[in-house]
């Protein structure tokens, strides 16, 4: 793979300081129309494809007992796939909490599945393009309210082809976006509650798994409208995407509201240690906060959320968090340059493989999804000079599942779950699931 020149590296570091811009980015002439159905990879092999039983709108992926659990973006449910043969995934069950209830994010541990229940936002808002979802406060953009289920459901999956619901914790509002639970007593949930403008942090105590209890809430100033807090900036969406924990620290991404670090030694009383926001000058969309506790680093991805690079390039930042009260960006992961990804669709980071217990775990090799640029693997042994070491670019889907108007027909690689053996289950908002093998 082509190595970055010193000049290219310095250009990337300048992005951390606020000087990177599109004119300095060289675009290769290659487009996406020449990509075959199995995609194009380097260091990553294509194993198989599934349309997930005719519901190809896939988001978060979990793996347990040779089964894959996939949350859907638009289909109001979760599909269970038998993955005992990765070359031929078999749909074995589908769970739904009902029409207009989106269950696109989930967590699996200890033979339990925690599921986000909330409004199918896309079905309840009148967007004229994709950016409407990302640039409007949640409560101000609901135009077609419907009845839906709102809260946290807990499921026994000891029989892996079943999701037996054993508890439901209601959360009045518009529901949960995403959550983090690697097992144990506490779950960290991004949820909207009545009176707030968007998703905030909610800590749920699972001491008695059949009787979950909310023990704490935390939000950025300006989000508690009912309390009369001054409004957050217009055109910016301040909302918790999700928090990931490591030991007694919580790392949280707040979309256009930036990145926070919390002391969660007492989960019922999370304390803010620091808050940093690089938007502006960058476009925002802070999405995934991956802590690397042994190295005292954090990898923080900003979600690209505009077609054809209309808001510039989005980045994945490397932060030094040795002093949690003063996190410092020290690098960005290199921007893929192997073809002209800005030509069609959304280009840039979406999510990171999150080093869950039982999955591939590394503080030097980072797996990332990059929308129409597919899956990217980075070596960050030198945290100041990350290198791309493998990639896989997906084909253009045959059709859109996304019902919003003015959305480009393009790949939208969403999430990736990586097993310890390097086998990857990779989702797409519109185009089902690809099984890949990392060969590094």
Number of C-alpha atoms within 10 A of each C-alpha: 10 8 10 14 9 10 9 14 19 13 16 23 21 15 19 20 13 14 13 18 14 11 8 10 14 10 16 11 10 12 14 20 9 11 13 12 12 18 17 17 18 15 14 23 19 20 16 17 20 20 17 23 16 9 21 23 26 30 26 26 26 23 23 20 14 13 21 22 27 29 26 28 26 26 22 23 25 28 23 25 24 21 20 13 11 19 15 15 23 19 20 15 16 18 15 16 17 15 16 24 26 32 35 27 26 26 23 24 18 12 14 21 24 22 27 28 34 28 27 25 23 20 19 15 18 16 18 12 15 20 14 18 19 21 19 18 23 20 16 10 16 19 13 11 14 14 11 18 24 26 24 24 22 25 20 18 19 15 10 22 20 15 21 16 16 13 16 18 17 16 20 15 21 27 29 29 27 24 25 22 21 19 17 11 14 20 24 24 28 28 32 27 21 15 15 22 24 28 28 25 24 26 23 22 20 17 12 9 14 15 13 21 16 17 13 15 18 16 17 17 13 16 23 20 16 10 10 10 12 11 12 19 12 10 12 18 22 32 30 30 25 26 29 22 22 13 9 12 22 23 23 28 27 29 27 27 24 24 23 22 26 22 19 18 13 9 21 16 15 21 16 16 16 16 17 15 17 17 16 10 12 21 20 28 29 33 28 29 29 26 24 20 15 8 13 14 22 23 21 28 30 27 26 27 27 21 22 17 19 12 14 19 23 25 27 26 22 25 21 21 19 14 11 20 15 14 21 18 21 16 25 25 29 20 20 17 12 15 16 18 23 19 16 19 21 29 32 30 33 28 27 26 19 24 21 19 12 13 19 20 17 12 19 14 18 23 26 26 28 29 28 25 29 29 28 25 22 18 18 18 12 9 18 17 20 21 23 21 19 19 25 23 25 27 22 22 16 11 10 17 17 16 13 18 11 12 18 17 17 24 27 27 32 27 30 28 25 27 18 14 11 16 22 27 26 24 30 27 23 28 27 23 28 24 24 25 18 21 12 11
